[in-house]
Amino acid sequence: MLVDAQVIRYYQKVTDALNEQWNRGYRFDELRLYLDGYLAALRHSNALEPFLIHRLEEEATRYLYDQSNFEEPQPQSEPDYY
């Protein structure tokens, strides 16, 4: 679980970007590469402590591999009462 406010902001940004790229047509391999690059940039910039980056990586990877995060909502039809 993420507790630090800065880490939560990074998590929200990366998950929003993953969803946006999914909607543009990118698939899981490309999303994984994006996530790897994002985390590498955080490590290189020393924006967060290494253990926080590791925790962010775990949560973002869990988000990425949960297929329900990338499903299109199906509209429900109205029941026919006739």
C-alpha positions in Angstrom: 0.0 0.0 0.0 1.3 3.4 -0.9 1.3 5.9 1.9 3.6 8.8 0.9 1.7 11.6 -0.9 4.4 12.1 -3.5 4.5 8.4 -4.4 0.7 8.4 -4.7 0.9 11.3 -7.2 3.4 9.4 -9.3 1.2 6.3 -9.1 -1.8 8.3 -10.3 0.2 9.9 -13.1 1.6 6.6 -14.4 -1.7 4.7 -14.2 -3.5 7.5 -16.0 -0.8 7.4 -18.7 -1.1 3.6 -19.0 -4.9 3.9 -19.5 -4.5 6.7 -22.0 -2.0 4.7 -24.0 -4.2 1.6 -23.9 -7.0 3.6 -25.3 -4.7 4.8 -28.1 -4.1 1.2 -29.1 -0.9 0.3 -27.3 -0.8 -3.2 -25.8 0.7 -4.8 -22.7 4.3 -5.3 -24.0 4.4 -1.6 -24.9 2.8 -0.5 -21.7 5.4 -2.5 -19.7 8.2 -0.8 -21.6 6.6 2.6 -20.8 6.4 1.6 -17.1 10.0 0.5 -17.1 11.2 3.7 -18.6 9.1 5.8 -16.2 10.6 4.0 -13.2 14.1 4.3 -14.7 13.6 8.0 -15.0 12.5 8.2 -11.4 15.6 6.3 -10.3 17.9 8.4 -12.4 16.5 11.7 -11.1 16.6 10.7 -7.5 13.1 12.1 -7.1 12.2 9.4 -4.5 14.0 7.1 -2.2 14.8 3.7 -3.7 12.5 1.8 -1.4 9.6 4.1 -2.4 10.3 3.6 -6.1 10.4 -0.2 -5.5 7.0 0.0 -3.8 5.6 2.1 -6.6 6.9 -0.4 -9.1 5.1 -3.2 -7.3 1.8 -1.4 -7.2 2.0 -0.1 -10.8 2.9 -3.6 -12.0 0.0 -5.1 -10.1 -2.2 -2.4 -11.8 -0.8 -3.2 -15.2 -1.5 -6.9 -15.0 -5.0 -6.6 -13.6 -7.0 -6.9 -16.8 -10.1 -5.3 -15.3 -8.3 -1.9 -15.4 -8.3 -1.9 -19.2 -11.7 -3.3 -20.0 -14.2 -1.1 -21.8 -17.4 -0.7 -19.8 -20.3 -2.4 -21.6 -23.5 -0.4 -21.7 -26.4 -2.3 -20.2 -29.5 -2.6 -22.2 -32.9 -1.7 -20.7 -35.1 -4.7 -20.0 -38.0 -5.1 -22.5 -41.2 -4.9 -20.5 -43.5 -5.6 -23.5 
